[in-house]
Amino acid sequence: MKQVEEILVDEGFVDWASNQTSQNAAEWKQWMVEHPEQKNSVEEALKLFKYMKLAETNVSENIIEQEKNRLLNSLSEQKKPAKVVQLNRFKWIASVAACAILLVGGAYVFNALYGNTEQKTGYGQIAEKKLPDGTSVLLNSNSSVKYAANWEKAKVREVWIEGEAFFHVTKKVDHQRFVVHGDKFDVIVTGTKFNVLNRKDRQTIMLQEGGVTVHFLNGREIKLTPGESIEYNGSVVNVDNLKPEKAKQEKVLAWVNKHLYFENTNMLEVCKKINELYGLDMELGADSALIAKKTMTGILPNDNIDVLLQSLEATSEFKLERRNNKVIVNLPNQ
């Protein structure tokens, strides 16, 4: 079994994670097909690789050399051969972060070491943010985008998203690429307006204008044209079966207009959405199994939690009881 730190310094992995079409990348894709038991380790390595790229131009050669040697010593002690990545291609950032993880135990320790910029929103807040190149990012509640401190000097404009955002990308005269990294996908942008959802249990990419290519963990790529979207849940959906679909823009972009759009949505999912956006602890009361199966269809206001809960109760399907940061959902006769 390959460990995460071994995967990070594998040349085939580096080429594949960098979206390169090399023989090494092709061999790595075949290796993943032959070793499905390594899926979790590859996913963790890919997530770390993406964060490492934030720091790629900020690490001194001395730190790189020190951490390279430390990683090699670590692998040597485990009697596992390490495949060396060419220094001028990857600058051993994998080694730096891998060793930081081994020594400190935190996947995000590099943030403190190398620095990055983060734009974020709190619960119940929707806000427009500007990137250094003028790109507009409208962030949904409880969302964030991160990018390197020296972002404008990088060859590729890269951002890392948690939550949901609508991007209106500024075009550059030198055609500098723009890439949005999610947990299980990359969005390679050739267009200007698109929506990205990257939450723990689901991912959605919808293109409004221009073009994007979505690159998944297994190497598959899907190109979207305006008006198309893809929805992905890594735990239940096979990437190989994904196909672009005509987007319900009024549903996907309802949040942009400060609305929540429900279409035969069961109450369990409604509660999950409210918790996600407002941080409220939503609990189903007595007859929870029956309540969970009830569905909601409609457009509710999303700019005030009190108004949202009142609107939900006004359907006459539910009675809500609020206790500080907890909301208990009951049937109206209870």
DRENMI-880894 format. One record per atom (N, C-alpha, C, CB): x, y, z. Coordinates in steps of 0.02 Angstrom, whole numbers, padded with zeros to 5 digits, always signed. Glycine has a CB too. Layout:
XYZ...
% end
This chain:
+00042-00060+00000+00000+00000+00000+00044+00063+00000-00047+00000+00061+00031+00107-00047+00068+00171-00049+00041+00218+00005+00062+00204-00119+00085+00251+00040+00066+00302+00088+00057+00369+00052+00118+00308+00145+00023+00416+00085+00010+00481+00054+00074+00515+00033-00030+00525+00101+00125+00512+00077+00187+00547+00062+00223+00516+00002+00233+00548+00123+00215+00451-00008+00244+00418-00066+00208+00439-00130+00241+00342-00058+00143+00444-00126+00103+00464-00184+00122+00535-00205+00028+00461-00168+00132+00579-00156+00147+00649-00171+00211+00658-00211+00152+00687-00107+00259+00613-00203+00323+00621-00238+00329+00574-00297+00381+00609-00190+00274+00542-00317+00274+00500-00376+00266+00544-00438+00218+00446-00372+00311+00537-00486+00311+00580-00545+00247+00572-00586+00371+00566-00588+00222+00511-00589+00159+00500-00625+00102+00536-00592+00144+00426-00629+00099+00534-00525+00047+00570-00488+00052+00645-00500+00052+00555-00414+00113+00672-00498+00122+00744-00507+00098+00766-00576+00196+00762-00497+00116+00727-00628+00093+00744-00696+00018+00741-00701+00125+00697-00747-00011+00688-00672-00084+00679-00675-00120+00734-00637-00104+00611-00646-00095+00750-00577-00127+00802-00537-00119+00871-00568-00096+00803-00467-00068+00879-00610-00057+00943-00645-00092+00946-00712+00017+00955-00655-00134+00895-00726-00173+00892-00788-00129+00889-00850-00219+00952-00793-00071+00856-00844-00026+00849-00902-00042+00784-00939+00047+00850-00879-00030+00784-01004-00044+00725-01045+00023+00690-01061-00082+00744-01110+00054+00662-01011+00119+00628-01020+00110+00553-01012+00171+00655-00969+00162+00516-01030+00161+00444-01021+00156+00426-00947+00224+00412-01052+00191+00466-00905+00188+00454-00833+00117+00461-00807+00235+00502-00796+00082+00513-00830+00013+00525-00808-00032+00467-00830-00014+00591-00836-00022+00443-00892-00062+00388-00917-00051+00325-00876-00046+00374-00991+00012+00313-00858+00028+00254-00818-00002+00261-00748+00104+00244-00813-00003+00322-00722-00032+00333-00656-00108+00320-00657-00019+00405-00632-00141+00342-00709-00213+00330-00716-00227+00255-00717-00241+00363-00779-00185+00218-00753-00194+00145-00756-00181+00114-00687-00146+00114-00809-00132+00140-00652-00117+00115-00585-00177+00124-00538-00054+00150-00555-00211+00181-00543-00270+00193-00501-00326+00145-00517-00294+00265-00510-00334+00129-00581-00385+00080-00601-00370+00012-00570-00389+00074-00678-00306-00005-00568-00285-00071-00543-00282-00074-00467-00218-00089-00571-00285-00016-00434-00280-00014-00360-00336+00029-00331-00211+00014-00338-00398+00008-00338-00455+00046-00310-00452+00053-00235-00520+00014-00330-00417+00007-00201-00412+00011-00128-00372+00072-00105-00380-00053-00101-00337+00105-00152-00297+00164-00135-00333+00229-00146-00233+00163-00175-00398+00225-00162-00436+00285-00179-00431+00339-00126-00509+00267-00191-00440+00321-00062-00438+00371-00008-00370+00404-00002-00457+00339+00058-00317+00365-00010-00250+00394-00006-00236+00441-00064-00197+00338-00005-00260+00423-00124-00250+00466-00182-00290+00531-00174-00272+00429-00246-00351+00526-00148-00391+00586-00138-00358+00633-00088-00461+00567-00113-00330+00605-00034-00297+00646+00016-00234+00678-00015-00278+00605+00078-00197+00639-00054-00137+00667-00085-00154+00722-00134-00098+00611-00121-00209+00713-00172-00229+00764-00221-00250+00828-00185-00286+00738-00265-00287+00820-00131-00308+00880-00093-00248+00918-00067-00354+00860-00035-00198+00882-00041-00138+00914-00016-00098+00945-00072-00095+00864+00022-00095+00911-00129-00059+00936-00187-00086+01004-00208-00063+00887-00245-00153+01010-00209-00184+01073-00230-00166+01129-00182-00260+01065-00234-00167+01115-00117-00150+01167-00069-00076+01185-00073-00167+01144+00001-00034+01134-00088+00037+01147-00093+00053+01196-00149+00075+01082-00105+00015+01193-00202+00028+01237-00259+00020+01310-00240-00018+01220-00317-00018+01324-00188-00023+01393-00164+00045+01419-00142-00072+01397-00105+00085+01374-00114+00149+01396-00086+00207+01387-00133+00162+01358-00024+00195+01363-00194+00250+01340-00237+00304+01392-00248+00222+01320-00302+00285+01456-00257+00335+01507-00271+00359+01543-00209+00308+01557-00321+00335+01522-00150+00352+01558-00089+00403+01522-00046+00291+01570-00050+00425+01462-00067+00469+01422-00024+00541+01432-00044+00450+01348-00028+00584+01445+00004+00654+01455-00011+00687+01389-00029+00691+01488+00049+00742+01393-00068+00778+01333-00088+00805+01296-00027+00834+01351-00136+00824+01332+00026+00850+01299+00086+00797+01256+00119+00876+01351+00135+00736+01283+00124+00681+01245+00154+00665+01184+00112+00618+01288+00163+00665+01194+00046+00650+01138+00000+00701+01082+00010+00651+01162-00073+00765+01100+00013+00818+01050+00019+00813+01014+00087+00887+01082+00011+00800+01052+00140+00795+01022+00206+00737+00972+00209+00785+01076+00259+00680+00992+00183+00621+00950+00187+00625+00891+00139+00558+00990+00173+00660+00900+00083+00671+00844+00037+00710+00789+00073+00708+00867-00027+00764+00810+00106+00806+00761+00141+00768+00728+00198+00869+00794+00167+00727+00768+00232+00689+00740+00288+00639+00688+00264+00652+00796+00325+00607+00702+00208+00559+00653+00181+00594+00589+00159+00520+00684+00123+00650+00597+00124+00687+00539+00101+00711+00496+00160+00747+00560+00058+00732+00530+00214+00753+00493+00273+00695+00455+00304+00784+00540+00324+00637+00488+00304+00577+00456+00332+00558+00394+00293+00518+00505+00332+00561+00400+00226+00544+00342+00185+00597+00288+00191+00536+00363+00112+00660+00308+00198+00715+00261+00204+00707+00220+00268+00782+00296+00203+00687+00253+00323+00678+00218+00386+00623+00165+00381+00661+00267+00441+00573+00180+00336+00519+00132+00326+00537+00079+00274+00456+00168+00306+00601+00084+00248+00625+00038+00196+00580+00037+00135+00629-00033+00225+00556+00096+00116+00515+00102+00056+00550+00148+00007+00444+00130+00074+00562+00126-00055+00597+00168-00103+00555+00228-00122+00615+00128-00166+00588+00285-00129+00553+00346-00149+00571+00364-00220+00569+00404-00102+00522+00379-00260+00534+00401-00329+00542+00476-00329+00476+00379-00377+00599+00500-00354+00616+00571-00349+00586+00610-00407+00691+00580-00347+00552+00665-00390+00525+00710-00441+00578+00762-00457+00459+00743-00417+00586+00779-00521+00636+00827-00541+00624+00894-00505+00636+00837-00618+00677+00921-00476+00672+00981-00436+00645+01040-00475+00738+00999-00406+00666+01048-00538+00645+01107-00576+00573+01101-00599+00690+01116-00636+00540+01043-00591+00471+01035-00612+00424+01045-00554+00459+00966-00643+00442+01022-00496+00394+01022-00441+00421+01058-00379+00374+00952-00423+00486+01070-00378+00520+01107-00324+00510+01076-00256+00496+01178-00323+00492+01012-00256+00485+00974-00195+00435+01003-00146+00551+00969-00162+00385+01039-00171+00333+01064-00126+00297+01005-00094+00282+01109-00165+00289+00951-00131+00258+00891-00102+00297+00869-00040+00255+00833-00154+00364+00870-00046+00404+00849+00010+00394+00896+00070+00478+00848-00009+00392+00960+00056+00383+01009+00110+00319+00996+00148+00383+01080+00082+00264+00992+00112+00200+00984+00146+00193+00915+00176+00143+00996+00097+00217+00863+00142+00211+00796+00168+00248+00791+00235+00239+00744+00118+00307+00819+00238+00345+00816+00300+00312+00857+00355+00416+00840+00289+00283+00914+00336+00248+00955+00385+00191+00915+00415+00222+01020+00353+00157+00877+00373+00102+00836+00397+00128+00782+00445+00064+00803+00338+00184+00750+00425+00212+00697+00466+00234+00724+00534+00271+00664+00431+00263+00784+00535+00293+00810+00596+00243+00847+00640+00349+00855+00580+00196+00883+00608+00150+00925+00646+00081+00894+00651+00145+00994+00614+00062+00854+00599-00002+00820+00603-00060+00862+00579-00015+00797+00672-00048+00915+00542-00103+00957+00518-00098+00967+00443-00102+01023+00553-00153+00953+00407-00152+00958+00334-00145+01030+00311-00215+00927+00305-00161+01077+00353-00161+01146+00331-00105+01187+00365-00227+01179+00345-00054+01152+00391+00000+01187+00424+00036+01233+00376+00048+01137+00454+00035+01218+00312+00071+01259+00264+00044+01330+00263+00067+01229+00195-00020+01339+00282-00049+01407+00281-00010+01453+00326-00123+01404+00303+00008+01427+00385+00045+01469+00432+00116+01480+00408+00046+01436+00501+00143+01432+00371+00213+01437+00349+00221+01483+00289+00240+01369+00333+00174+01479+00241+00185+01512+00177+00136+01568+00162+00182+01462+00123+00079+01568+00194+00033+01623+00185-00013+01616+00124+00070+01686+00180-00074+01638+00131-00121+01642+00076-00174+01693+00093-00152+01573+00060-00214+01709+00044-00268+01757+00055-00334+01719+00053-00267+01813+00001-00378+01736+00099-00443+01703+00102-00499+01756+00104-00448+01658+00163-00549+01745+00062-00610+01785+00062-00666+01738+00084-00625+01818-00009-00707+01758+00132-00758+01713+00157-00820+01750+00181-00730+01670+00214-00873+01711+00191-00935+01736+00218-00954+01694+00278-00992+01736+00165-00993+01725+00323-01017+01689+00382-01085+01659+00369-01020+01735+00442-01115+01629+00419-01182+01602+00413-01232+01658+00398-01202+01564+00477-01276+01645+00351-01328+01693+00334-01304+01754+00296-01361+01715+00396-01244+01752+00269-01215+01810+00234-01199+01792+00162-01152+01834+00271-01221+01835+00116-01202+01829+00045-01165+01893+00027-01266+01819-00001-01106+01887-00002-01066+01947-00014-01025+01939-00078-01020+01961+00046-01015+01996-00112-00973+01997-00172-00902+02015-00151-00999+02048-00225-00854+01975-00177-00783+01987-00164-00748+01998-00231-00752+01927-00125-00692+02033-00228-00652+02046-00288-00583+02013-00281-00645+02122-00301-00563+01977-00333-00496+01950-00335-00448+02002-00362-00493+01885-00377-00383+01993-00353-00335+02044-00375-00339+02063-00449-00266+02020-00361-00363+02017-00492-00367+02033-00564-00433+02065-00583-00357+01970-00604-00476+02079-00533-00541+02110-00547-00597+02060-00553-00537+02150-00609-00582+01995-00552-00634+01944-00556-00682+01952-00497-00603+01873-00555-00747+01949-00513-00799+01954-00462-00819+01884-00438-00861+01992-00489-00821+01876-00372-00842+01813-00342-00898+01828-00292-00782+01776-00307-00958+01804-00308-01014+01811-00262-01016+01748-00219-01081+01822-00300-01004+01757-00154-01000+01700-00109-01067+01688-00074-00945+01710-00057-01090+01626-00075-01149+01607-00037-01132+01604+00037-01177+01539-00062-01181+01594+00079-01170+01589+00151-01122+01532+00167-01236+01578+00188-01082+01543+00220-01037+01492+00245-00992+01465+00189-01077+01434+00277-00959+01509+00153-00917+01490+00096-00852+01530+00097-00955+01503+00029-00803+01505+00060-00739+01540+00057-00701+01523-00007-00696+01523+00118-00658+01569-00028-00609+01556-00081-00541+01576-00054-00627+01594-00147-00490+01535-00071-00422+01549-00052-00378+01553-00114-00395+01496-00003-00326+01593-00110-00278+01597-00164-00211+01620-00137-00302+01644-00220-00158+01608-00174-00091+01622-00151-00081+01697-00140-00040+01596-00201-00037+01712-00092-00023+01782-00077+00008+01818-00136+00024+01786-00017+00045+01782-00178+00076+01812-00238+00038+01792-00301+00150+01790-00244-00028+01789-00296-00072+01763-00348-00061+01796-00416-00144+01773-00328-00052+01862-00417-00047+01898-00480+00017+01880-00519-00048+01973-00467+00068+01854-00484+00131+01837-00517+00132+01765-00543+00189+01848-00470+00081+01726-00525+00080+01655-00545+00063+01648-00618+00030+01617-00502+00084+01591-00648+00069+01578-00718-00005+01561-00728+00112+01521-00744-00035+01531-00677-00106+01512-00681-00142+01544-00622-00115+01434-00680-00199+01574-00635-00240+01603-00582-00280+01545-00550-00288+01659-00609-00262+01527-00489-00294+01471-00456-00328+01492-00391-00242+01416-00442-00388+01466-00380-00423+01478-00317-00449+01411-00291-00481+01528-00327-00456+01408-00226-00481+01348-00192-00547+01366-00158-00429+01319-00140-00599+01328-00172-00665+01346-00147-00692+01296-00097-00714+01352-00206-00723+01322-00046-00763+01283+00001-00831+01317+00005-00729+01279+00073-00884+01279-00009-00951+01309-00008-00976+01321-00079-00950+01374+00030-01001+01382-00092-01030+01396-00157-01015+01468-00178-01106+01385-00156-01003+01476-00244-00987+01543-00269-01006+01548-00343-00912+01558-00260-01024+01609-00363-01036+01624-00434-00978+01668-00457-01105+01660-00445-00943+01645-00509-00884+01679-00534-00899+01717-00598-00827+01629-00546-00875+01779-00602-00874+01817-00664-00801+01835-00676-00921+01882-00661-00767+01794-00717-00695+01797-00724-00674+01853-00772-00667+01730-00747-00625+01890-00751-00596+01942-00793-00549+01910-00845-00558+01995-00751-00558+01926-00908-00515+01899-00961-00449+01936-00962-00549+01903-01030-00395+01900-00973-00329+01930-00976-00304+01930-01048-00279+01893-00930-00267+01982-01066-00243+01988-01135-00193+01932-01152-00210+02056-01146-00160+01906-01100-00111+01852-01112-00144+01783-01106-00053+01857-01063-00212+01783-01100-00250+01720-01096-00228+01677-01037-00243+01681-01161-00209+01709-00983-00190+01672-00923-00247+01628-00898-00168+01721-00867-00232+01566-00885-00285+01519-00865-00312+01535-00795-00258+01448-00866-00374+01515-00785-00407+01523-00720-00433+01454-00701-00465+01577-00723-00414+01430-00642-00434+01363-00619-00464+01368-00549-00373+01315-00620-00522+01335-00541-00554+01331-00476-00547+01259-00450-00630+01351-00479-00518+01251-00391-00506+01186-00363-00559+01170-00310-00436+01181-00332-00593+01112-00318-00637+01087-00267-00604+01027-00234-00705+01068-00296-00639+00993-00190-00611+00935-00156-00599+00877-00203-00656+00913-00099-00644+00867-00253-00641+00809-00296-00641+00827-00370-00698+00763-00281-00630+00890-00385-00629+00911-00455-00591+00976-00463-00701+00919-00481-00572+00991-00526-00545+01056-00545-00588+01083-00601-00469+01051-00567-00602+01148-00600-00638+01180-00654-00589+01223-00692-00699+01222-00628-00574+01203-00754-00526+01240-00796-00567+01287-00840-00482+01191-00840-00556+01350-00832-00603+01401-00859-00579+01429-00925-00611+01457-00809-00624+01428-00974-00614+01465-01036-00672+01514-01046-00608+01417-01097-00718+01513-00999-00776+01558-01002-00772+01610-00947-00842+01519-00997-00827+01645-00938-00824+01700-00891-00874+01695-00834-00835+01764-00927-00930+01662-00843-00981+01661-00790-01003+01589-00775-01042+01703-00810-00994+01568-00712-01013+01500-00694-01022+01496-00618-00959+01450-00718-01059+01444-00598-01073+01433-00526-01040+01368-00505-01150+01432-00513-01008+01369-00446-00976+01309-00420-01001+01297-00348-00898+01316-00421-01026+01237-00337-01044+01214-00270-00997+01159-00249-01119+01190-00268-00963+01168-00193-00917+01117-00168-00928+01109-00093-00843+01138-00183-00979+01070-00076-00994+01053-00007-00973+00981+00006-01068+01064+00009-00975+00962+00069-00952+00896+00089-00988+00839+00053-00959+00888+00163-01054+00845+00045-01093+00789+00019-01114+00797-00054-01153+00780+00060-01097+00854-00086-01117+00861-00156-01077+00917-00190-01192+00876-00161-01071+00910-00255-01036+00958-00296-01077+00971-00359-00965+00934-00315-01083+01034-00378-01119+01053-00438-01080+01108-00475-01191+01077-00421-01074+01102-00540-01044+01154-00581-01094+01172-00636-00975+01130-00612-01110+01236-00642-01157+01259-00693-01126+01317-00731-01224+01280-00662-01127+01312-00797-01097+01363-00840-01152+01408-00868-01056+01332-00897-01143+01473-00859-01192+01521-00887-01166+01553-00952-01207+01576-00836-01101+01565-00954-01073+01598-01013-01001+01576-01024-01076+01675-01006-00983+01562-01087-00915+01543-01104-00906+01468-01106-00866+01573-01054-00855+01441-01073-00843+01370-01073-00799+01350-01014-00810+01348-01138-00810+01289-00988-00767+01262-00935-00756+01188-00948-00798+01274-00865-00700+01163-00924-00686+01091-00924-00678+01068-00852-00622+01075-00966-00717+01017-00834-00715+00991-00765-00671+00929-00765-00786+00975-00738-00618+00931-00725-00570+00876-00720-00581+00840-00654-00496+00902-00726-00595+00774-00658-00610+00736-00598-00550+00695-00574-00669+00690-00610-00556+00668-00515-00502+00632-00482-00476+00573-00524-00524+00608-00415-00521+00539-00559-00500+00480-00597-00472+00498-00666-00559+00433-00606-00465+00563-00680-00436+00585-00743-00488+00603-00796-00391+00533-00769-00551+00587-00783-00602+00603-00833-00614+00678-00837-00668+00567-00816-00626+00702-00898-00641+00773-00909-00708+00780-00944-00585+00806-00949-00746+00829-00922-00812+00843-00952-00813+00917-00970-00870+00825-00903-00828+00932-01032-00833+01001-01055-00906+01023-01052-00804+01010-01126-00917+01083-01025-00984+01110-01022-00992+01168-01071-01001+01133-00950-01050+01174-01099-01068+01231-01141-01120+01272-01104-01095+01209-01212-01130+01335-01122-01177+01378-01085-01245+01345-01076-01186+01445-01121-01270+01349-01014-01335+01320-00998-01332+01249-00974-01379+01323-01058-01271+01220-00971-01264+01151-00948-01236+01149-00877-01217+01111-00995-01249+01092-00843-01223+01082-00776-01210+01008-00764-01272+01110-00723-01171+00994-00713-01163+00925-00690-01168+00926-00614-01094+00895-00714-01198+00874-00587-01203+00865-00514-01168+00801-00496-01278+00865-00491-01131+00804-00441-01089+00747-00423-01090+00736-00348-01018+00757-00447-01103+00674-00328-01096+00654-00259-01048+00595-00259-01165+00636-00225-00987+00606-00237-00935+00555-00243-00950+00490-00208-00873+00582-00217-00995+00490-00158-01009+00429-00121-01059+00384-00157-01035+00446-00053-01099+00413-00202-01151+00372-00235-01151+00376-00310-01218+00392-00209-01115+00424-00339-01116+00435-00411-01048+00415-00441-01133+00508-00427-01050+00374-00492-00990+00354-00528-00974+00409-00580-00998+00284-00563-00914+00437-00575-00894+00491-00621-00901+00470-00693-00822+00513-00607-00886+00407-00708-00889+00383-00777-00960+00385-00806-00861+00312-00781-01010+00389-00762-01079+00391-00785-01106+00462-00790-01123+00351-00739-01066+00511-00771-01089+00580-00772-01096+00606-00843-01041+00624-00732-01149+00644-00854-01158+00677-00919-01184+00748-00906-01208+00637-00964-01163+00795-00947-01190+00863-00941-01266+00862-00952-01156+00911-00990-01302+00903-00914-01374+00908-00921-01393+00981-00928-01410+00875-00861-01451+00992-00958-01476+01060-00963-01490+01085-00892-01540+01064-01007-01461+01142-00875-01466+01167-00807-01533+01201-00793-01409+01216-00793-01559+01191-00734-01615+01230-00710-01586+01291-00675-01662+01187-00661-01573+01343-00715-01537+01400-00688-01575+01434-00631-01522+01450-00742-01642+01434-00636-01681+01466-00583-01672+01429-00517-01755+01468-00602-01656+01364-00520-01644+01325-00460-01573+01335-00435-01658+01251-00473-01524+01326-00481-01454+01330-00462-01435+01399-00436-01409+01311-00521-01463+01451-00469-01444+01520-00452-01495+01555-00408-01435+01559-00515-01541+01518-00379-01591+01549-00335-01557+01587-00278-01639+01496-00306-01502+01559-00252-01468+01591-00196-01439+01659-00214-01412+01546-00171-01421+01668-00278-01394+01733-00301-01446+01789-00290-01374+01730-00376-01509+01771-00298-01564+01818-00288-01593+01813-00217-01619+01807-00339-01555+01782-00172-01573+01775-00102-01637+01736-00092-01580+01844-00070-01641+01679-00128-01697+01634-00121-01671+01563-00112-01744+01638-00183-01714+01521-00082-01701+01449-00080-01754+01415-00124-01704+01422-00006-01730+01371-00168-01774+01339-00216-01781+01265-00196-01747+01347-00289-01842+01245-00183-01855+01175-00166-01903+01145-00216-01884+01170-00094-01888+01085-00239-01930+01050-00287-01935+00977-00265-01900+01055-00360-01991+00961-00234-02001+00894-00206-01942+00874-00162-02011+00843-00262-01919+00921-00122-01862+00909-00078-01886+00883-00011-01821+00974-00068-01860+00826+00010-01883+00799+00075-01858+00842+00132-01858+00725+00084-01894+00838+00188-01881+00883+00244-01812+00874+00274-01934+00873+00298-01786+00813+00269-01718+00801+00294-01668+00844+00255-01700+00727+00288-01676+00849+00189-01632+00889+00148-01643+00964+00161-01643+00874+00074-01706+00983+00172-01721+01054+00188-01685+01074+00252-01798+01065+00196-01687+01031+00303-01654+01045+00367-01578+01049+00357-01672+00991+00419-01552+01004+00316-01480+01004+00303-01458+01070+00270-01460+00944+00259-01499+01093+00223-01484+01156+00188-01484+01215+00236-01534+01168+00131-01534+01218+00280-01538+01273+00328-01478+01271+00376-01604+01270+00368-01460+01212+00398-01401+01205+00442-01338+01228+00406-01394+01132+00465-01332+01210+00343-01274+01226+00302-01266+01302+00294-01280+01194+00234-01322+01337+00283-01319+01408+00269-01323+01453+00331-01376+01426+00223-01355+01428+00384-01366+01470+00443-01334+01443+00506-01439+01479+00453-01310+01382+00504-01278+01354+00563-01326+01333+00618-01230+01403+00591-01390+01332+00603-01440+01311+00653-01441+01235+00658-01510+01337+00634-01450+01211+00719-01457+01139+00731-01530+01120+00719-01435+01120+00804-01544+01090+00661-01612+01072+00642-01626+01000+00665-01622+01079+00565-01679+00992+00703-01695+00926+00731-01767+00908+00715-01683+00925+00807-01777+00846+00694-01844+00822+00681-01874+00797+00746-01844+00766+00627-01936+00817+00759-01968+00800+00822-01999+00730+00821-02021+00850+00839-02053+00721+00860-02088+00657+00862-02111+00639+00792-02148+00660+00911-02117+00575+00778-02133+00551+00711-02082+00576+00660-02204+00576+00690-02018+00572+00680-01965+00599+00637-01962+00563+00569-01898+00592+00672-01977+00498+00569-01975+00461+00506-02027+00488+00457-01987+00386+00518-02086+00505+00483-02139+00532+00440-02122+00603+00417-02206+00533+00478-02095+00643+00462-02076+00712+00445-02021+00712+00391-02051+00750+00508-01973+00667+00399-01917+00664+00352-01940+00651+00281-01868+00611+00373-01994+00613+00273-02018+00595+00206-02061+00649+00174-02058+00531+00210-02085+00696+00214-02126+00750+00186-02083+00793+00140-02158+00793+00242-02112+00818+00086-02074+00857+00037-02096+00929+00033-02080+00825-00032-02051+00970+00010-02063+01042+00001-02054+01060-00072-02016+01084+00045-02099+01100-00098-02092+01129-00165-02110+01203-00160-02138+01093-00218-02063+01245-00180-02076+01316-00176-02012+01356-00172-02120+01332-00116-02019+01422-00175-01962+01468-00170-01971+01509-00107-01956+01514-00233-01923+01503-00062-01927+01538+00003-01874+01592+00007-01919+01488+00061-01888+01646+00045-01838+01699+00053-01777+01674+00092-01869+01760+00090-01719+01699+00073-01657+01673+00102-01612+01728+00128-01620+01632+00051-01641+01786+00144-01599+01840+00168-01610+01856+00242-01612+01902+00127-01653+01815+00274-01667+01825+00345-01692+01759+00374-01719+01882+00357-01657+01733+00424-01674+01667+00450-01743+01666+00482-01622+01645+00500-01762+01720+00516-01828+01721+00548-01884+01719+00495-01836+01784+00591-01875+01758+00442-01925+01759+00388-01927+01691+00354-01909+01814+00337-01868+01660+00345-01866+01594+00313-01905+01543+00354-01794+01571+00305-01894+01542+00420-01929+01494+00463-02004+01507+00465-01900+01496+00534-02022+01571+00465-02094+01588+00464-02126+01566+00398-02103+01664+00472-02090+01573+00343-02115+01551+00278-02124+01476+00276-02069+01574+00222-02076+01441+00307-02081+01368+00309-02141+01345+00350-02016+01338+00338-02152+01379+00405-02209+01362+00448-02275+01381+00416-02202+01396+00515-02274+01433+00374-02335+01456+00341-02362+01406+00291-02322+01522+00307-02324+01356+00273-02349+01304+00228-02402+01261+00261-02292+01261+00203-02409+01267+00328-02458+01228+00367-02440+01154+00370-02527+01236+00337-02380+01136+00344-02358+01067+00347-02318+01052+00409-02318+01050+00285-02291+01106+00439-02246+01096+00495-02258+01148+00550-02174+01099+00472-02239+01130+00610-02238+01177+00666-02167+01179+00693-02290+01157+00723-02139+01238+00697-02069+01245+00718-02064+01272+00788-02032+01290+00670-02018+01243+00825-02004+01266+00893-01930+01284+00898-02023+01211+00946-01917+01348+00912-01848+01370+00913-01823+01378+00985-01840+01437+00876-01765+01347+00998-01733+01351+01063-01661+01373+01053-01737+01284+01103-01648+01437+01061-01582+01466+01048-01558+01448+00978-01531+01440+01101-01506+01406+00972-01479+01390+00906-01507+01324+00879-01404+01388+00909-01560+01300+00910-01590+01237+00888-01662+01250+00866-01588+01185+00946-01681+01217+00812-01750+01220+00786-01777+01149+00783-01753+01255+00715-01833+01136+00816-01864+01071+00815-01923+01073+00767-01887+01049+00886-01924+01028+00719-01976+01026+00669-02028+00972+00687-01946+01013+00599-02089+00993+00698-02143+00947+00715-02199+00949+00663-02172+00962+00784-02243+00902+00666-02304+00905+00625-02351+00955+00658-02338+00834+00618-02396+00985+00619-02438+01040+00646-02483+01019+00704-02481+01068+00592-02500+00955+00709-02545+00933+00763-02508+00910+00825-02588+00876+00738-02444+00924+00828-02405+00902+00886-02385+00962+00930-02342+00863+00864
% end
